[in-house]
Amino acid sequence: MKTYATLSEAVNDLTKSGYTFNIQQDCIWCKENNMQLQPEEFEIDEVHRFQEMSDVDNESILYVISATQNNVKGLLVNAYSIYADTASTKLIEKLNSKNN
């Protein structure tokens, strides 16, 4: 797994490899294919955490996700613990499985 100094560096590098996703209530949504992936349909390949040196409260987490059965891969970027308000318990558990 490659190490990145900043979130923007990681996103720029991984986007070149085709990673793009968004989170919804109970699934991950792949905009390019208009495809929804349930927690059991994707794997978390990598997790990167970032903290702004100038603002210790500004923390982000980058999930590198793939679904080989559907031949898609993507990035999911968000602040720590933000999913608790928007995502289902099952999706949060899946995302946290590699985050610990």
Secondary structure, DSSP 8 states (H G I E B T S, - for coil): ----SSHHHHHHHHHTTT---EE-SSSEEETTTTEEE-GGG-EEEEEEEEEETTEEEEEEEEEEEEETTTTEEEEEEEETTGGGGTS-HHHHHHHHTTT-
